[in-house]
Amino acid sequence: MGEKTQVWLVSVLLAVWWSTQVTGMGGSTTKKFDARCSMPNNRAPDDNQWPFVPFVQSAAIRPDGHNFTGRTGSSTLKYSNIILNETCGVTIYAMVEGGDIPLDFPKGVTPKLSWGCQPLKNTSTSLPSVDVNFNSTIADVQKYPGVKKEWYEEGSSSDRRILVIVRTPLVDTRNGVILDWNCYARVDGVPVGVENLHIILYPIGCPAGKYGGQCEHNCTCPSNAVCHTFNGACQCTNGLKLANNCQKPGPDAATIVVIVLVVVVVLAGLAWFWQKKGRRGKYNELPEDL
């Protein structure tokens, strides 16, 4: 391969790489910014590691209502894990651990749980699926990606551990609250259950520069862009584009692709011309009579 052909190939590769960076077809800018589950990303830094605040009220357990937060050192944070996905879905893993859990069925028995919720305020948040393992063991660490090994390393091996997994396919944050429901939960066959459980889930987002279920990831957005709480996707304000670091309006993707194609065609023509010219020169150097 000639030196000029190598230069041509390198130029084409550089042009294609540049187009993918500018149009957002490559790199972190490909993350989708889904407005359905967007939350503020400017909360003052504090020790609450959750982007949500659940409010719970029930005559049986919290007559006056209570806000739960994932604060450092709290048992609710220690025995929980929130995983957010790219499509506004949420999976919550939580464990109740202890030797004195007041349940009237022996360890090893799996009772039947029934539950239901009635929305008090309409949002697009979907009803979750709820799985309860009344006899969770350390083997669940391998079975479920959000379960942590340290949940099983404290206390006695005889302690009962109950694992709760809540999966919500779609979380809608556009109405001031994610959900506002009146729920019940019953364990069939034993006098354990909760009626008229009022649950409100408020979206508060993460502190500035953070995203994730525990606000554990660092955003990589420009300083004047919004960072999505679920996946760290960036969105410029005032109609600006990520292609120009949110500093000024950039050309649209279609224009960039056309420009790149034109550059490729021109480079291909030049390469062909260089090769033809090189062959003609070598031919003219041969003797006229053989």
C-alpha positions as CSV (number, residue, x, y, z in Angstrom):
1,M,0.0,0.0,0.0
2,G,1.4,3.4,-1.0
3,E,2.2,6.2,1.4
4,K,-0.5,8.4,-0.2
5,T,-3.1,5.6,0.1
6,Q,-2.3,5.3,3.8
7,V,-2.8,9.0,4.3
8,W,-6.1,8.8,2.5
9,L,-7.3,5.9,4.7
10,V,-6.2,7.7,7.9
11,S,-8.0,10.8,6.8
12,V,-11.3,8.9,6.1
13,L,-11.1,7.2,9.6
14,L,-10.5,10.6,11.3
15,A,-13.5,12.1,9.4
16,V,-15.8,9.3,10.4
17,W,-14.6,9.4,14.1
18,W,-15.2,13.2,14.2
19,S,-18.7,12.8,12.8
20,T,-19.7,10.3,15.4
21,Q,-18.5,12.5,18.2
22,V,-20.3,15.6,16.9
23,T,-23.6,14.0,16.0
24,G,-23.8,12.0,19.2
25,M,-23.6,8.6,17.5
26,G,-20.7,7.6,19.7
27,G,-19.6,8.1,23.3
28,S,-21.6,9.1,26.3
29,T,-23.9,11.4,24.4
30,T,-25.7,8.4,23.0
31,K,-27.5,7.9,26.4
32,K,-31.2,8.8,26.0
33,F,-32.5,11.7,28.2
34,D,-36.0,10.4,29.0
35,A,-38.2,13.3,30.3
36,R,-40.7,10.9,31.8
37,C,-38.4,10.2,34.8
38,S,-36.2,13.3,34.8
39,M,-35.6,14.8,38.3
40,P,-33.8,17.9,39.5
41,N,-30.1,17.5,39.6
42,N,-29.3,20.5,41.8
43,R,-30.1,19.3,45.3
44,A,-27.8,20.7,48.0
45,P,-25.2,18.0,49.1
46,D,-26.4,16.1,52.2
47,D,-26.2,12.6,53.6
48,N,-29.4,11.3,51.9
49,Q,-28.2,9.0,49.2
50,W,-31.6,8.3,47.6
51,P,-33.1,10.3,44.8
52,F,-36.6,9.6,46.2
53,V,-38.3,10.3,49.6
54,P,-41.0,7.7,50.5
55,F,-43.7,8.9,52.9
56,V,-45.6,6.2,54.8
57,Q,-48.6,6.5,57.0
58,S,-50.7,3.7,58.6
59,A,-52.7,3.5,61.8
60,A,-50.9,0.2,62.6
61,I,-47.3,1.3,62.2
62,R,-47.0,5.0,61.5
63,P,-50.1,6.9,62.6
64,D,-48.6,10.3,62.1
65,G,-46.7,9.4,58.9
66,H,-43.0,9.3,58.3
67,N,-40.5,10.2,55.6
68,F,-37.8,7.5,55.0
69,T,-34.5,8.6,53.7
70,G,-31.3,6.8,52.8
71,R,-29.1,8.6,55.2
72,T,-25.6,7.4,56.0
73,G,-25.6,4.9,58.9
74,S,-29.3,4.2,58.8
75,S,-30.6,0.7,58.6
76,T,-32.9,1.6,55.7
77,L,-29.8,2.5,53.6
78,K,-27.7,-0.4,54.9
79,Y,-30.2,-3.1,54.0
80,S,-31.5,-1.6,50.7
81,N,-30.2,-1.1,47.1
82,I,-31.9,0.9,44.4
83,I,-31.1,0.1,40.7
84,L,-32.3,2.5,38.0
85,N,-32.4,1.5,34.3
86,E,-32.3,3.2,30.9
87,T,-36.1,3.1,30.4
88,C,-37.3,4.7,33.6
89,G,-37.6,1.4,35.5
90,V,-36.7,0.9,39.1
91,T,-35.8,-2.2,41.1
92,I,-35.6,-2.0,44.8
93,Y,-33.9,-4.7,46.9
94,A,-34.6,-4.5,50.7
95,M,-33.9,-6.9,53.6
96,V,-35.5,-7.3,57.0
97,E,-33.1,-9.0,59.3
98,G,-33.2,-10.1,62.9
99,G,-33.8,-13.0,65.3
100,D,-36.9,-11.4,66.8
101,I,-39.0,-10.7,63.7
102,P,-42.6,-11.2,65.0
103,L,-44.0,-13.7,62.5
104,D,-46.2,-16.5,63.5
105,F,-44.9,-19.1,61.1
106,P,-41.7,-21.2,61.5
107,K,-38.5,-20.6,59.7
108,G,-38.4,-22.5,56.5
109,V,-42.1,-22.1,55.8
110,T,-43.1,-19.9,52.9
111,P,-46.4,-18.2,53.5
112,K,-48.5,-16.6,50.7
113,L,-48.4,-12.8,50.4
114,S,-51.3,-10.9,48.9
115,W,-51.3,-7.1,48.3
116,G,-52.9,-4.4,46.3
117,C,-52.8,-0.6,45.8
118,Q,-55.4,2.0,44.7
119,P,-54.0,5.2,43.2
120,L,-55.1,8.4,44.9
121,K,-53.4,10.6,42.3
122,N,-53.1,9.7,38.7
123,T,-49.6,9.4,37.3
124,S,-48.1,7.2,34.6
125,T,-46.1,5.2,37.2
126,S,-46.9,1.6,36.8
127,L,-47.9,-0.8,39.6
128,P,-44.9,-2.8,40.7
129,S,-44.4,-6.5,41.0
130,V,-43.4,-7.6,44.5
131,D,-41.4,-10.7,45.3
132,V,-40.9,-11.7,48.9
133,N,-38.4,-14.4,50.0
134,F,-39.3,-15.2,53.6
135,N,-36.3,-17.4,54.1
136,S,-33.5,-15.6,52.2
137,T,-30.0,-17.1,52.3
138,I,-26.6,-15.9,51.1
139,A,-27.2,-17.9,47.9
140,D,-29.5,-15.0,46.8
141,V,-26.4,-12.9,46.3
142,Q,-25.7,-14.9,43.2
143,K,-29.3,-15.0,42.1
144,Y,-30.1,-11.3,42.3
145,P,-27.6,-8.6,41.1
146,G,-28.8,-6.0,43.6
147,V,-28.4,-8.2,46.8
148,K,-25.3,-7.4,48.8
149,K,-23.2,-10.1,50.5
150,E,-22.7,-8.0,53.7
151,W,-26.5,-8.3,54.4
152,Y,-25.9,-11.9,55.4
153,E,-22.6,-11.4,57.4
154,E,-24.1,-9.8,60.5
155,G,-26.1,-11.4,63.3
156,S,-26.6,-15.1,63.9
157,S,-26.9,-17.7,61.2
158,S,-30.3,-18.6,62.8
159,D,-31.7,-15.1,62.3
160,R,-34.5,-14.9,59.8
161,R,-33.8,-12.8,56.8
162,I,-36.7,-11.6,54.6
163,L,-35.8,-10.3,51.1
164,V,-38.2,-8.0,49.3
165,I,-37.8,-7.2,45.7
166,V,-40.0,-4.5,44.1
167,R,-39.8,-3.9,40.3
168,T,-41.5,-1.0,38.7
169,P,-41.3,-0.9,34.9
170,L,-42.0,2.8,34.6
171,V,-41.5,5.7,37.1
172,D,-43.2,9.0,36.2
173,T,-41.8,12.1,37.9
174,R,-43.7,14.7,35.9
175,N,-46.5,15.3,38.4
176,G,-44.8,16.5,41.6
177,V,-45.1,13.0,43.1
178,I,-44.0,9.7,41.6
179,L,-47.0,7.9,43.2
180,D,-49.7,8.5,45.7
181,W,-51.3,5.2,46.7
182,N,-53.5,3.5,49.3
183,C,-52.3,-0.1,49.8
184,Y,-52.8,-3.2,51.8
185,A,-50.6,-6.2,52.4
186,R,-51.6,-9.5,54.0
187,V,-49.8,-12.8,54.8
188,D,-52.4,-15.5,54.4
189,G,-53.0,-17.8,57.3
190,V,-51.3,-15.7,59.9
191,P,-52.4,-12.4,61.7
192,V,-49.8,-10.3,59.9
193,G,-50.8,-7.5,57.6
194,V,-51.3,-3.8,57.0
195,E,-54.5,-2.1,55.9
196,N,-54.9,1.4,54.5
197,L,-51.2,2.0,54.1
198,H,-50.8,5.5,52.5
199,I,-47.6,5.7,50.4
200,I,-46.3,8.8,48.6
201,L,-43.1,8.8,46.7
202,Y,-41.5,12.2,46.1
203,P,-38.8,12.8,43.4
204,I,-36.0,14.9,44.8
205,G,-33.1,13.9,42.5
206,C,-29.5,13.8,43.4
207,P,-27.0,16.5,44.5
208,A,-25.4,18.4,41.7
209,G,-23.0,16.3,39.7
210,K,-24.4,13.0,40.8
211,Y,-26.8,10.3,39.5
212,G,-27.9,6.7,40.2
213,G,-30.0,4.8,42.6
214,Q,-27.8,5.8,45.6
215,C,-26.6,9.0,43.8
216,E,-23.2,7.1,43.6
217,H,-22.1,8.0,40.1
218,N,-20.5,11.2,38.8
219,C,-22.0,13.1,36.0
220,T,-19.9,14.0,33.0
221,C,-22.1,16.7,31.5
222,P,-21.1,20.3,30.8
223,S,-21.7,22.7,33.6
224,N,-24.7,24.3,32.0
225,A,-26.4,20.9,31.1
226,V,-28.9,18.8,33.1
227,C,-27.7,15.4,34.2
228,H,-30.4,12.7,34.2
229,T,-30.7,11.0,37.5
230,F,-31.3,7.5,36.1
231,N,-28.5,7.1,33.6
232,G,-26.4,10.3,33.6
233,A,-27.6,11.4,30.1
234,C,-27.0,15.1,29.4
235,Q,-29.4,17.7,28.1
236,C,-28.4,21.2,27.2
237,T,-30.6,24.1,28.1
238,N,-32.0,26.9,25.8
239,G,-31.9,24.7,22.7
240,L,-28.1,24.3,22.7
241,K,-26.4,21.1,21.6
242,L,-24.0,18.7,23.3
243,A,-22.0,18.6,20.1
244,N,-20.6,22.0,21.0
245,N,-20.4,21.4,24.8
246,C,-23.7,23.3,25.3
247,Q,-21.9,26.6,24.3
248,K,-23.5,27.5,21.0
249,P,-26.0,26.0,18.5
250,G,-24.3,23.2,16.5
251,P,-25.2,21.8,13.1
252,D,-27.7,19.1,13.0
253,A,-26.7,15.4,12.6
254,A,-28.0,15.2,8.9
255,T,-25.8,18.1,7.9
256,I,-22.7,16.6,9.6
257,V,-23.3,13.3,7.9
258,V,-23.6,14.9,4.4
259,I,-20.4,16.9,5.0
260,V,-18.5,13.7,6.0
261,L,-19.8,11.9,2.9
262,V,-18.6,14.7,0.7
263,V,-15.2,14.7,2.4
264,V,-14.9,10.9,1.9
265,V,-15.8,11.2,-1.8
266,V,-13.3,14.0,-2.4
267,L,-10.5,12.1,-0.6
268,A,-11.4,8.9,-2.6
269,G,-11.1,11.0,-5.8
270,L,-7.8,12.5,-4.8
271,A,-6.4,9.0,-3.9
272,W,-7.4,7.7,-7.3
273,F,-5.8,10.6,-9.0
274,W,-2.6,10.2,-7.0
275,Q,-2.4,6.5,-7.9
276,K,-3.0,7.1,-11.6
277,K,-0.4,9.9,-11.7
278,G,2.2,7.7,-10.0
279,R,1.7,4.9,-12.5
280,R,1.9,7.2,-15.5
281,G,5.2,8.7,-14.2
282,K,6.7,5.2,-13.9
283,Y,5.6,4.3,-17.4
284,N,7.2,7.4,-19.0
285,E,10.5,6.5,-17.4
286,L,10.8,3.3,-19.4
287,P,12.9,3.3,-22.7
288,E,10.9,4.0,-25.9
289,D,12.3,1.0,-27.7
290,L,12.6,-2.4,-26.0
